[in-house]
């Protein structure tokens, strides 16, 4: 307590000294401490020239300020008007703002007509100038307080119509360029002791085999039988980490370096089983029972990303303020959800929603304004409170003018790309001791590949024999176990199984092990198709040819093969004779996507070909003769097939009907149970 009294005494002494040095200061305002808002720039008229104006009025310019006092506006003997020193840009810590050169009006009575005070603001952007407001110097609080004096902006000049005596200026936000989110360079989390409590059998870490994963996690020694899981979002977009079902985190702690904006945002999102993962941030959670957590992007997190970009745009700072926090809460509350982030149009819709909400906030009698006031709560009258209120009022004007529409357009591509499942998945699971349950005991959602991949991994990796295995694929009987574990997926449609199989290798922490369940899924035969199989299936065009070396498929879920009329040839040979190439790949294409592609293909360069076989499989094939032979492409739910035949001297040796028959044979092999 003694140190507090000493500090307060020193601040009071500083006030007395400051009051003695500053002429006309009506009250002493203590100097701000670390973490508090900094003072506004005070007006200075030390070397300024004062102009006396009587009832005849006057008009003049000084320091880029034009002053026009109309005739008969001054009702006293004279009014003294002084243009002070320029103020320029200032950062209170709550926000960065630009202030106009102050003008002091001294008169014992109000002016009968407004004096026109006009500043040159041609260097300001139109958005910043339109958001500017008239301010007057509050001598007691030493702050520029927003004033009801009318403001107009035209032809690069900002004009205030002033009738009251006092010191008048204007304040505008410093607007930053709207840019892409900064790339995050967050390191993977560090855990000291990988011990597991007695109830936990294993921890499924999504970044174990994929260090490029957007979400990284680790676990460390438990206390009181609670496991600590540290999760880092290494992406530049926010996510929510949610426990499945009704499970709850035992506790949550956050990175102390979290910015003021994301601290506010976390308070809006966090609940018993959900925590916000800001870009580049780490969160530590306590787990006291087996469960799974998934990190996802939805309309709620996307709206926060747009709000974060907006906060940077209007130069909100790191000093906490109730008005700024209330604005974030009010605007985010205008977004319905959470809901899946479907496409760029959904991001555009978020921008439009936030703009409409900001436009409502410009009406002081609107419900939105009432919500903003309620969210802000009551506060003490202070310089910092005035600064926050002033900055938020300007930010609302910027938002109402369409800033969110521009931000949504700039961020939509990145948000949609990030909303797809990142490499390595975005989930982790704590599996129970003694096994993850019977292999066929889980229930798939059929629509959420991320959740289903995590559930499938849990029942397979949670078994005691899996605890020490470097890869599940190394376990004896792995293929048989995988076949038993995927059995519940029989309840899903073929389209849903196709989507799941295509994504599974990228969702599991053990992509090599994922090949067995992909093979085991009923109706999905791609992983079983070798180049020998495809050679047989494409016999109508490849019969009698020889293996063509140098052809490979990148990634899982893809097969690429080729055959040449001459033996021992490579795809890299410059004088390659007649040859055939085939590509087959898993694709995230359901029936609707295949239909869309069929519609687009019907108007493309490759003509739509008739095929009863592909029609029955829900697919299609397009093809055309080209100068060197044939080109065909086929889509069906879950797959893409491409076939090309090439010859430099005899391109007419192949027939379209034969190539279509080859495609049909591959499609049949892929879809037959």
C-alpha positions as CSV (number, residue, x, y, z in Angstrom):
1,X,0.0,0.0,0.0
2,X,2.9,2.4,0.7
3,X,4.2,2.1,-2.9
4,X,0.7,3.0,-4.2
5,X,0.5,6.1,-2.1
6,X,4.0,7.1,-3.2
7,X,3.0,6.7,-6.9
8,X,-0.3,8.7,-6.4
9,X,1.7,11.4,-4.6
10,X,4.1,11.7,-7.4
11,X,1.3,11.9,-10.0
12,X,-0.4,14.6,-7.9
13,X,2.9,16.5,-7.7
14,X,3.3,16.3,-11.4
15,X,-0.2,17.7,-11.8
16,X,0.6,20.7,-9.6
17,X,3.7,21.4,-11.6
18,X,1.9,21.1,-14.9
19,X,-0.9,23.3,-13.7
20,X,1.6,26.0,-12.8
21,X,3.2,25.9,-16.2
22,X,0.1,25.8,-18.4
23,X,-1.8,29.1,-18.4
24,X,-5.5,28.7,-18.2
25,X,-5.7,25.0,-17.3
26,X,-8.9,24.6,-15.4
27,X,-8.2,21.2,-13.8
28,X,-5.2,18.9,-13.4
29,X,-5.4,15.6,-15.3
30,X,-2.9,13.0,-14.2
31,X,-0.3,11.7,-16.7
32,X,-1.3,8.4,-18.2
33,X,0.4,5.2,-17.0
34,X,1.5,2.2,-19.0
35,X,-1.5,0.6,-20.6
36,X,-3.6,3.7,-20.4
37,X,-4.7,6.0,-23.2
38,X,-2.3,8.7,-24.1
39,X,-3.4,12.4,-24.1
40,X,-4.8,14.2,-27.1
41,X,-2.5,16.8,-28.6
42,X,-3.2,20.1,-26.8
43,X,-3.9,23.3,-28.9
44,X,-1.1,25.9,-28.8
45,X,-1.4,29.5,-29.7
46,X,1.9,30.7,-28.3
47,X,3.2,32.4,-31.5
48,X,-0.2,32.9,-33.2
49,X,-1.7,36.2,-34.4
50,X,-5.2,37.1,-33.2
51,X,-7.6,38.8,-35.5
52,X,-10.3,41.1,-34.1
53,X,-13.6,41.0,-35.9
54,X,-16.5,43.4,-35.3
55,X,-20.1,43.6,-36.6
56,X,-18.8,44.2,-40.2
57,X,-17.4,40.7,-40.3
58,X,-14.2,39.6,-42.0
59,X,-12.6,36.9,-44.3
60,X,-9.0,35.7,-44.2
61,X,-6.7,32.7,-44.4
62,X,-3.9,31.5,-42.2
63,X,-2.0,28.2,-41.9
64,X,-4.3,26.5,-44.5
65,X,-7.4,27.5,-42.7
66,X,-9.9,29.9,-44.3
67,X,-12.2,31.9,-41.9
68,X,-15.3,33.7,-43.0
69,X,-17.3,35.7,-40.3
70,X,-20.4,37.1,-41.9
71,X,-21.6,40.7,-41.3
72,X,-23.6,41.2,-38.1
73,X,-22.5,37.7,-36.8
74,X,-20.6,39.5,-33.9
75,X,-23.0,41.1,-31.5
76,X,-20.4,42.1,-28.9
77,X,-17.8,44.9,-29.5
78,X,-15.5,42.4,-31.1
79,X,-14.6,38.7,-31.4
80,X,-11.0,37.5,-31.2
81,X,-10.2,34.7,-33.6
82,X,-6.8,32.9,-33.5
83,X,-5.4,30.1,-35.7
84,X,-3.1,27.9,-33.7
85,X,-0.2,25.6,-34.5
86,X,-1.0,22.5,-36.6
87,X,-1.7,19.4,-34.6
88,X,-1.4,16.6,-37.2
89,X,-1.5,12.8,-36.4
90,X,-1.9,11.5,-32.9
91,X,-2.1,8.0,-31.4
92,X,-4.0,7.7,-28.1
93,X,-3.5,4.0,-28.0
94,X,-7.2,3.5,-28.5
95,X,-7.0,4.8,-32.1
96,X,-4.8,6.8,-34.4
97,X,-6.4,10.0,-35.6
98,X,-5.6,13.1,-37.6
99,X,-6.5,16.6,-36.1
100,X,-7.0,19.8,-38.0
101,X,-5.2,23.1,-37.0
102,X,-7.1,24.5,-34.1
103,X,-9.1,27.8,-34.2
104,X,-9.9,29.7,-31.1
105,X,-13.0,31.9,-31.0
106,X,-13.2,34.3,-28.1
107,X,-16.5,36.3,-27.6
108,X,-18.7,36.9,-24.6
109,X,-21.8,35.8,-26.6
110,X,-22.6,33.3,-29.3
111,X,-22.4,34.5,-32.9
112,X,-25.7,35.4,-34.4
113,X,-24.6,33.6,-37.6
114,X,-22.1,30.8,-38.0
115,X,-18.5,31.6,-38.7
116,X,-17.2,29.4,-41.5
117,X,-14.0,27.6,-40.6
118,X,-12.6,25.8,-43.6
119,X,-9.5,23.5,-43.7
120,X,-7.6,22.1,-46.7
121,X,-8.1,18.3,-46.5
122,X,-7.1,17.5,-50.0
123,X,-4.4,15.1,-48.7
124,X,-7.1,13.0,-46.9
125,X,-8.8,10.1,-48.6
126,X,-12.5,10.7,-49.3
127,X,-13.4,8.0,-46.8
128,X,-11.4,9.6,-44.0
129,X,-12.7,13.1,-44.8
130,X,-16.3,11.8,-44.9
131,X,-15.8,10.3,-41.5
132,X,-14.3,13.5,-39.9
133,X,-16.2,15.3,-37.1
134,X,-16.0,18.7,-35.6
135,X,-14.3,18.7,-32.1
136,X,-13.9,21.2,-29.4
137,X,-11.2,21.3,-26.7
138,X,-12.4,20.4,-23.3
139,X,-10.1,22.3,-20.9
140,X,-11.1,20.3,-17.9
141,X,-10.4,16.8,-19.3
142,X,-7.8,18.0,-21.8
143,X,-9.4,16.1,-24.7
144,X,-10.9,16.9,-28.1
145,X,-14.7,16.3,-27.5
146,X,-17.0,15.7,-30.5
147,X,-19.1,18.8,-31.2
148,X,-22.5,19.2,-32.8
149,X,-21.1,22.0,-35.0
150,X,-22.2,21.1,-38.6
151,X,-19.5,19.7,-40.9
152,X,-19.4,19.6,-44.7
153,X,-16.7,18.2,-47.1
154,X,-16.5,19.5,-50.6
155,X,-13.8,20.0,-53.2
156,X,-11.0,19.0,-50.8
157,X,-12.1,21.3,-48.0
158,X,-13.6,20.5,-44.7
159,X,-15.9,23.2,-43.3
160,X,-17.2,23.7,-39.8
161,X,-20.0,26.2,-39.1
162,X,-19.3,27.5,-35.5
163,X,-21.4,29.8,-33.4
164,X,-20.2,29.0,-29.9
165,X,-17.0,30.5,-28.5
166,X,-14.2,28.0,-27.8
167,X,-11.4,26.1,-29.5
168,X,-12.5,24.3,-32.6
169,X,-10.9,21.7,-34.8
170,X,-11.7,18.4,-36.6
171,X,-10.7,14.8,-36.1
172,X,-10.6,12.1,-38.7
173,X,-9.5,8.4,-38.5
174,X,-6.2,7.4,-39.9
175,X,-7.2,4.8,-42.5
176,X,-4.9,2.0,-43.3
177,X,-4.8,0.3,-46.7
178,X,-7.1,-2.8,-46.8
179,X,-4.7,-5.6,-47.5
180,X,-4.5,-9.4,-47.2
181,X,-4.1,-10.8,-43.8
182,X,-0.5,-11.2,-42.6
183,X,1.1,-14.6,-43.0
184,X,1.5,-16.2,-39.6
185,X,4.9,-17.6,-38.6
186,X,3.7,-19.3,-35.5
187,X,5.8,-22.2,-34.3
188,X,4.3,-25.6,-33.3
189,X,3.3,-25.8,-29.6
190,X,5.9,-27.0,-27.2
191,X,4.9,-29.6,-24.6
192,X,7.3,-30.7,-21.8
193,X,6.0,-34.1,-20.7
194,X,4.0,-36.4,-23.0
195,X,2.6,-38.5,-20.1
196,X,-1.0,-39.5,-20.2
197,X,-3.4,-39.9,-17.3
198,X,-4.7,-43.3,-16.5
199,X,-8.0,-42.9,-18.3
200,X,-6.3,-41.9,-21.6
201,X,-5.0,-44.5,-24.0
202,X,-3.6,-42.3,-26.8
203,X,-3.5,-38.8,-28.2
204,X,-4.2,-38.5,-31.9
205,X,-2.2,-35.5,-33.1
206,X,-3.2,-34.1,-36.5
207,X,0.2,-32.6,-37.2
208,X,2.2,-35.7,-36.3
209,X,3.0,-36.6,-40.0
210,X,2.2,-33.2,-41.6
211,X,4.2,-30.3,-40.2
212,X,2.6,-28.0,-42.8
213,X,-0.8,-28.4,-41.1
214,X,-2.6,-25.1,-40.2
215,X,-3.5,-26.6,-36.8
216,X,-0.8,-28.1,-34.6
217,X,-1.3,-29.6,-31.2
218,X,0.6,-31.4,-28.5
219,X,-0.2,-32.7,-25.0
220,X,1.7,-32.6,-21.8
221,X,1.7,-34.0,-18.3
222,X,-1.6,-33.9,-16.5
223,X,-2.4,-32.5,-13.1
224,X,-5.1,-34.0,-10.9
225,X,-5.8,-36.4,-13.8
226,X,-6.4,-33.6,-16.3
227,X,-4.5,-33.7,-19.6
228,X,-3.2,-30.4,-21.0
229,X,-3.6,-30.0,-24.8
230,X,-1.9,-27.0,-26.5
231,X,-3.3,-26.0,-29.9
232,X,-1.8,-23.4,-32.2
233,X,-3.5,-21.9,-35.2
234,X,-0.7,-21.4,-37.7
235,X,-3.0,-20.0,-40.4
236,X,-3.9,-16.3,-41.0
237,X,-7.6,-17.0,-40.5
238,X,-9.5,-17.5,-37.2
239,X,-11.0,-20.8,-36.3
240,X,-13.2,-22.2,-33.5
241,X,-12.0,-25.3,-31.6
242,X,-15.0,-27.3,-30.5
243,X,-15.4,-30.5,-28.5
244,X,-17.8,-33.0,-29.9
245,X,-21.2,-33.5,-28.3
246,X,-21.8,-32.0,-24.9
247,X,-18.2,-32.3,-23.6
248,X,-16.6,-29.3,-21.9
249,X,-13.0,-28.1,-21.4
250,X,-11.9,-28.4,-17.8
251,X,-10.1,-25.0,-18.2
252,X,-8.8,-22.7,-20.9
253,X,-5.7,-20.4,-20.8
254,X,-4.6,-18.1,-23.7
255,X,-1.4,-16.6,-25.0
256,X,-0.7,-13.4,-23.1
257,X,0.4,-11.7,-26.3
258,X,-3.1,-11.8,-27.7
259,X,-4.1,-8.4,-29.2
260,X,-6.9,-6.3,-27.7
261,X,-9.2,-7.1,-30.6
262,X,-8.8,-10.9,-30.3
263,X,-9.2,-10.7,-26.6
264,X,-12.6,-9.1,-27.1
265,X,-13.4,-11.6,-29.9
266,X,-12.5,-14.6,-27.7
267,X,-14.9,-13.3,-25.0
268,X,-17.7,-13.4,-27.5
269,X,-17.0,-16.9,-28.7
270,X,-15.7,-19.0,-25.8
271,X,-18.0,-21.2,-23.9
272,X,-17.8,-24.6,-22.1
273,X,-16.9,-26.6,-25.2
274,X,-15.7,-24.0,-27.7
275,X,-12.7,-21.8,-27.8
276,X,-11.6,-19.3,-30.4
277,X,-8.3,-19.8,-32.2
278,X,-7.1,-16.4,-33.4
279,X,-4.6,-16.3,-36.3
280,X,-1.1,-17.3,-35.0
281,X,-2.3,-17.8,-31.4
282,X,-2.0,-20.7,-29.0
283,X,-4.6,-21.9,-26.5
284,X,-4.1,-24.4,-23.8
285,X,-7.1,-26.5,-22.7
286,X,-7.6,-29.0,-19.9
287,X,-9.2,-32.4,-20.8
288,X,-10.5,-34.8,-18.1
289,X,-12.2,-37.4,-20.3
290,X,-11.8,-38.9,-23.8
291,X,-13.1,-36.7,-26.6
292,X,-12.5,-35.2,-29.9
293,X,-12.0,-31.5,-30.9
294,X,-12.3,-30.0,-34.3
295,X,-11.1,-26.6,-35.5
296,X,-13.3,-25.1,-38.1
297,X,-14.0,-21.9,-40.0
298,X,-17.7,-20.7,-40.2
299,X,-19.6,-17.5,-40.7
300,X,-18.9,-16.5,-37.1
301,X,-15.1,-16.8,-37.4
302,X,-15.2,-15.2,-40.9
303,X,-17.1,-12.2,-39.6
304,X,-14.4,-11.8,-36.9
305,X,-11.7,-12.0,-39.5
306,X,-13.5,-9.2,-41.4
307,X,-13.9,-7.2,-38.1
308,X,-10.2,-7.7,-37.4
309,X,-9.3,-6.3,-40.8
310,X,-11.7,-3.4,-40.2
311,X,-10.1,-2.6,-36.8
312,X,-6.7,-2.4,-38.5
313,X,-8.2,-0.3,-41.3
314,X,-9.6,2.3,-38.9
315,X,-6.4,2.1,-36.8
316,X,-7.8,0.8,-33.5
317,X,-5.0,0.3,-31.0
318,X,-4.0,-1.9,-28.2
319,X,-5.5,0.1,-25.3
320,X,-8.7,-1.5,-24.1
321,X,-11.8,0.6,-24.4
322,X,-15.4,-0.2,-23.7
323,X,-16.7,1.7,-26.7
324,X,-14.4,-0.2,-29.1
325,X,-15.3,-3.6,-27.5
326,X,-19.0,-2.7,-27.7
327,X,-18.7,-2.0,-31.4
328,X,-17.0,-5.3,-32.1
329,X,-19.7,-7.1,-30.0
330,X,-22.6,-5.3,-31.7
331,X,-21.4,-5.8,-35.2
332,X,-20.5,-9.5,-34.7
333,X,-24.0,-9.9,-33.1
334,X,-25.6,-8.8,-36.4
335,X,-24.2,-11.9,-38.1
336,X,-26.5,-14.9,-37.9
337,X,-25.0,-18.2,-37.2
338,X,-22.7,-19.9,-36.9
339,X,-23.2,-21.5,-40.3
340,X,-20.9,-23.2,-42.8
341,X,-18.9,-20.8,-45.1
342,X,-20.0,-22.2,-48.4
343,X,-18.4,-20.0,-51.1
344,X,-17.3,-16.5,-51.9
345,X,-20.9,-15.3,-52.1
346,X,-21.3,-16.2,-48.4
347,X,-18.3,-13.9,-47.6
348,X,-19.9,-11.1,-49.7
349,X,-23.1,-11.6,-47.8
350,X,-21.2,-11.2,-44.5
351,X,-19.8,-7.9,-45.7
352,X,-23.2,-6.7,-46.7
353,X,-24.7,-7.7,-43.4
354,X,-22.0,-5.8,-41.5
355,X,-22.4,-2.7,-43.7
356,X,-26.2,-2.7,-43.1
357,X,-25.6,-3.0,-39.3
358,X,-23.2,-0.1,-39.4
359,X,-25.7,2.0,-41.3
360,X,-28.3,1.3,-38.6
361,X,-25.8,2.5,-36.0
362,X,-25.7,5.9,-37.7
363,X,-29.3,6.3,-36.5
364,X,-29.1,7.1,-32.7
365,X,-32.7,5.9,-32.3
366,X,-32.2,2.5,-34.0
367,X,-32.3,-0.8,-32.2
368,X,-28.7,-1.3,-33.2
369,X,-27.7,1.9,-31.5
370,X,-29.5,0.8,-28.4
371,X,-27.6,-2.5,-28.4
372,X,-24.3,-0.6,-28.8
373,X,-25.1,1.6,-25.8
374,X,-26.1,-1.5,-23.8
375,X,-23.0,-3.4,-24.7
376,X,-20.8,-0.4,-23.8
377,X,-22.4,0.0,-20.4
378,X,-21.8,3.0,-18.1
379,X,-18.4,4.5,-17.7
380,X,-16.8,7.4,-15.9
381,X,-16.4,10.7,-17.7
382,X,-12.8,10.8,-18.7
383,X,-10.5,11.8,-21.5
384,X,-9.9,8.2,-22.4
385,X,-13.7,7.5,-22.5
386,X,-14.2,10.5,-24.8
387,X,-11.4,9.3,-27.1
388,X,-13.0,5.8,-27.4
389,X,-16.4,7.2,-28.1
390,X,-15.0,9.6,-30.7
391,X,-13.0,6.8,-32.4
392,X,-16.0,4.5,-32.6
393,X,-18.3,7.2,-34.0
394,X,-15.8,7.8,-36.8
395,X,-15.4,4.0,-37.4
396,X,-19.1,3.6,-37.7
397,X,-19.2,6.3,-40.4
398,X,-16.4,4.5,-42.3
399,X,-18.2,1.1,-42.0
400,X,-21.5,2.6,-43.1
401,X,-19.8,4.0,-46.2
402,X,-19.0,0.4,-47.4
403,X,-15.6,-0.5,-45.9
404,X,-16.8,-4.0,-45.0
405,X,-17.9,-4.7,-48.7
406,X,-14.3,-3.8,-49.8
407,X,-12.8,-5.9,-47.0
408,X,-15.0,-8.9,-47.8
409,X,-14.0,-8.7,-51.5
410,X,-10.3,-8.6,-50.5
411,X,-10.5,-11.5,-48.0
412,X,-13.1,-13.9,-49.6
413,X,-10.7,-16.0,-51.6
414,X,-8.4,-16.6,-48.6
415,X,-11.3,-17.4,-46.3
416,X,-12.9,-19.9,-48.7
417,X,-9.6,-21.6,-49.3
418,X,-8.9,-21.8,-45.6
419,X,-12.4,-23.1,-44.8
420,X,-11.5,-26.3,-46.7
421,X,-10.0,-29.0,-44.6
422,X,-6.3,-28.1,-44.2
423,X,-3.5,-30.6,-44.8
424,X,-3.2,-32.8,-41.8
425,X,-6.7,-32.1,-40.7
426,X,-7.8,-29.7,-38.0
427,X,-8.8,-32.1,-35.3
428,X,-7.2,-33.9,-32.3
429,X,-8.6,-36.7,-30.2
430,X,-7.9,-38.0,-26.7
431,X,-8.7,-41.7,-26.9
432,X,-9.8,-43.7,-23.9
433,X,-7.6,-46.3,-22.2
434,X,-8.4,-49.9,-23.2
435,X,-9.4,-49.1,-26.8
436,X,-11.5,-46.8,-28.8
437,X,-14.5,-49.2,-28.6
438,X,-15.6,-51.9,-31.0
439,X,-14.3,-51.2,-34.5
440,X,-17.8,-50.9,-35.9
441,X,-19.4,-49.1,-33.0
442,X,-19.1,-45.5,-34.2
443,X,-21.8,-43.6,-36.1
444,X,-20.8,-41.5,-39.1
445,X,-22.3,-38.1,-39.9
446,X,-21.9,-38.9,-43.7
447,X,-21.7,-35.1,-44.3
448,X,-18.8,-34.0,-42.1
449,X,-15.7,-35.7,-43.5
450,X,-13.5,-34.1,-40.8
451,X,-15.5,-35.5,-37.9
452,X,-15.9,-38.9,-39.5
453,X,-12.2,-39.2,-40.2
454,X,-11.5,-38.3,-36.6
455,X,-14.0,-40.9,-35.3
456,X,-12.7,-43.6,-37.6
457,X,-9.1,-42.9,-36.5
458,X,-10.2,-43.0,-32.8
459,X,-11.6,-46.5,-32.9
460,X,-8.6,-47.8,-34.8
461,X,-5.8,-45.9,-33.0
462,X,-7.3,-46.3,-29.5
463,X,-6.5,-50.0,-29.3
464,X,-3.6,-51.0,-26.9
465,X,-1.7,-52.6,-29.8
466,X,-1.7,-49.3,-31.7
467,X,-0.1,-47.3,-28.9
468,X,3.5,-48.1,-29.8
469,X,3.1,-48.5,-33.6
470,X,4.9,-45.9,-35.7
471,X,2.2,-46.3,-38.3
472,X,-1.1,-48.1,-38.1
473,X,-0.3,-49.6,-41.5
474,X,2.4,-51.7,-39.8
475,X,0.0,-53.5,-37.4
476,X,-0.8,-57.2,-38.2
477,X,-4.2,-57.5,-39.6
478,X,-4.5,-53.8,-40.4
479,X,-6.4,-54.3,-43.7
480,X,-8.9,-56.5,-42.0
481,X,-9.4,-54.2,-39.1
482,X,-9.8,-51.2,-41.4
483,X,-12.5,-53.1,-43.3
484,X,-14.4,-53.8,-40.1
485,X,-14.0,-50.1,-39.0
486,X,-15.4,-48.6,-42.1
487,X,-18.6,-50.8,-42.0
488,X,-20.7,-48.0,-40.4
489,X,-20.1,-45.9,-43.6
490,X,-22.4,-48.3,-45.4
491,X,-25.3,-46.2,-44.1
492,X,-23.9,-43.2,-46.2
493,X,-24.8,-42.7,-49.9
494,X,-22.3,-43.6,-52.6
495,X,-21.7,-39.9,-53.2
496,X,-20.9,-39.3,-49.5
497,X,-18.6,-42.3,-49.3
498,X,-16.8,-41.1,-52.4
499,X,-16.2,-37.6,-50.9
500,X,-15.0,-39.2,-47.6
501,X,-12.6,-41.6,-49.3
502,X,-11.2,-38.7,-51.4
503,X,-10.4,-36.6,-48.4
504,X,-9.4,-39.2,-45.8
505,X,-5.7,-39.4,-46.6
506,X,-5.4,-35.6,-46.1
507,X,-7.4,-35.7,-42.9
508,X,-5.6,-38.5,-41.1
509,X,-2.3,-37.9,-39.2
510,X,-1.1,-41.2,-40.7
511,X,-1.9,-40.8,-44.5
512,X,-0.2,-44.2,-45.4
513,X,-2.5,-46.0,-43.1
514,X,-5.5,-44.3,-44.7
515,X,-5.1,-46.3,-47.9
516,X,-6.5,-49.4,-46.3
517,X,-9.9,-47.9,-45.3
518,X,-10.1,-46.2,-48.6
519,X,-9.7,-49.6,-50.3
520,X,-12.2,-51.1,-47.9
521,X,-15.0,-48.7,-48.6
522,X,-17.8,-50.5,-50.6
523,X,-18.0,-49.1,-54.1
524,X,-14.6,-47.4,-54.1
525,X,-12.1,-49.4,-56.1
526,X,-9.6,-46.8,-57.2
527,X,-7.0,-47.7,-54.6
528,X,-7.2,-51.3,-56.0
529,X,-6.7,-50.3,-59.6
530,X,-3.1,-50.8,-60.7
531,X,-1.6,-49.9,-64.1
532,X,-2.0,-53.6,-65.0
533,X,-5.7,-53.3,-64.2
534,X,-6.0,-50.2,-66.3
535,X,-4.1,-51.7,-69.2
536,X,-6.7,-54.5,-69.3
537,X,-9.6,-52.1,-69.0
538,X,-8.3,-49.8,-71.8
539,X,-7.6,-52.7,-74.2
540,X,-9.8,-51.1,-76.9
541,X,-7.1,-48.4,-77.3
542,X,-4.0,-49.8,-75.6
543,X,-4.1,-53.4,-76.8
544,X,-0.7,-54.7,-77.9
545,X,1.2,-51.7,-76.5
546,X,4.0,-51.7,-73.9
547,X,4.5,-49.9,-70.6
548,X,5.5,-46.3,-71.0
549,X,8.1,-45.3,-68.3
550,X,8.3,-41.9,-66.5
551,X,4.6,-41.4,-65.8
552,X,3.7,-40.8,-62.1
553,X,0.8,-39.5,-60.1
554,X,1.4,-37.0,-57.3
555,X,-0.4,-37.5,-54.0
556,X,-2.8,-40.2,-52.8
557,X,-6.0,-41.1,-54.6
558,X,-4.5,-40.8,-58.0
559,X,-3.3,-43.3,-60.7
560,X,-1.5,-42.4,-63.9
561,X,-0.4,-44.9,-66.5
562,X,0.8,-45.0,-70.1
563,X,1.6,-47.4,-72.9
564,X,3.6,-47.1,-76.1
565,X,3.6,-48.9,-79.4
566,X,7.3,-49.5,-79.0
567,X,8.8,-51.3,-76.0
568,X,11.2,-49.7,-73.6
569,X,10.1,-46.1,-74.3
570,X,9.8,-43.2,-71.8
571,X,7.3,-40.3,-71.8
572,X,10.3,-38.0,-71.9
573,X,11.5,-39.4,-75.3
574,X,11.4,-36.7,-78.0
575,X,10.7,-39.2,-80.8
576,X,7.9,-41.1,-79.0
577,X,5.7,-43.0,-81.4
578,X,2.0,-43.8,-80.8
579,X,1.1,-43.9,-77.1
580,X,-1.9,-43.8,-74.7
581,X,-2.1,-42.1,-71.3
582,X,-4.7,-42.6,-68.6
583,X,-5.3,-40.7,-65.4
584,X,-7.8,-41.7,-62.7
585,X,-8.2,-39.7,-59.5
586,X,-10.4,-39.3,-56.5
587,X,-12.2,-36.0,-56.6
588,X,-14.4,-34.2,-54.1
589,X,-17.3,-34.2,-56.5
590,X,-20.8,-35.2,-55.5
591,X,-23.8,-35.7,-57.9
592,X,-24.5,-32.0,-57.9
593,X,-20.9,-31.1,-58.7
594,X,-20.9,-33.7,-61.5
595,X,-24.2,-32.2,-62.9
596,X,-22.7,-28.7,-62.8
597,X,-19.6,-29.9,-64.7
598,X,-21.7,-31.7,-67.2
599,X,-23.6,-28.5,-68.0
600,X,-20.3,-26.6,-68.4
601,X,-18.8,-29.3,-70.5
602,X,-21.7,-29.3,-72.9
603,X,-20.6,-25.9,-74.0
604,X,-16.9,-26.6,-74.0
605,X,-14.4,-27.6,-76.7
606,X,-14.8,-31.3,-76.0
607,X,-18.2,-32.5,-77.2
608,X,-20.5,-34.4,-74.8
609,X,-20.6,-38.1,-75.9
610,X,-23.4,-40.6,-75.4
611,X,-22.8,-43.3,-72.9
612,X,-25.5,-45.4,-71.2
613,X,-22.9,-46.8,-68.8
614,X,-21.8,-43.4,-67.5
615,X,-25.4,-42.2,-67.4
616,X,-26.3,-45.1,-65.1
617,X,-23.2,-44.2,-62.9
618,X,-24.4,-40.6,-62.6
619,X,-21.5,-39.4,-64.8
620,X,-20.7,-38.2,-68.3
621,X,-17.8,-38.2,-70.8
622,X,-16.7,-35.6,-73.2
623,X,-14.3,-36.2,-76.1
624,X,-13.0,-34.8,-79.3
625,X,-10.6,-35.7,-82.2
626,X,-7.5,-33.5,-82.1
627,X,-4.7,-33.3,-84.6
628,X,-2.6,-36.0,-82.8
629,X,-5.4,-38.3,-81.8
630,X,-8.2,-38.3,-79.2
631,X,-8.8,-36.5,-75.9
632,X,-11.5,-37.7,-73.4
633,X,-12.5,-36.6,-69.9
634,X,-15.1,-38.2,-67.7
635,X,-16.6,-37.3,-64.3
636,X,-18.7,-39.4,-62.0
637,X,-19.4,-39.0,-58.3
638,X,-16.0,-39.2,-56.5
639,X,-13.9,-39.6,-59.6
640,X,-12.3,-38.1,-62.7
641,X,-11.0,-40.2,-65.7
642,X,-8.9,-38.8,-68.5
643,X,-7.7,-40.7,-71.6
644,X,-5.5,-39.3,-74.4
645,X,-4.2,-41.1,-77.5
646,X,-1.3,-39.6,-79.4
647,X,0.4,-40.3,-82.6
648,X,2.7,-38.2,-84.8
649,X,2.2,-40.2,-87.9
650,X,-1.1,-42.1,-87.6
651,X,-3.6,-40.2,-85.4
652,X,-6.6,-41.8,-87.2
653,X,-5.7,-45.3,-85.8
654,X,-8.1,-44.8,-82.9
655,X,-11.9,-44.6,-82.9
656,X,-14.0,-42.5,-80.5
657,X,-16.2,-45.5,-79.8
658,X,-13.2,-47.5,-78.6
659,X,-11.9,-44.8,-76.3
660,X,-15.4,-44.4,-74.8
661,X,-15.5,-48.1,-74.2
662,X,-12.2,-47.9,-72.3
663,X,-13.6,-45.1,-70.1
664,X,-16.8,-47.1,-69.5
665,X,-14.7,-50.1,-68.4
666,X,-12.8,-48.0,-65.9
667,X,-16.0,-46.4,-64.5
668,X,-17.6,-49.8,-64.1
669,X,-14.5,-51.0,-62.2
670,X,-14.7,-48.0,-59.9
671,X,-18.4,-48.2,-59.1
672,X,-19.1,-51.9,-59.0
673,X,-19.6,-53.2,-55.4
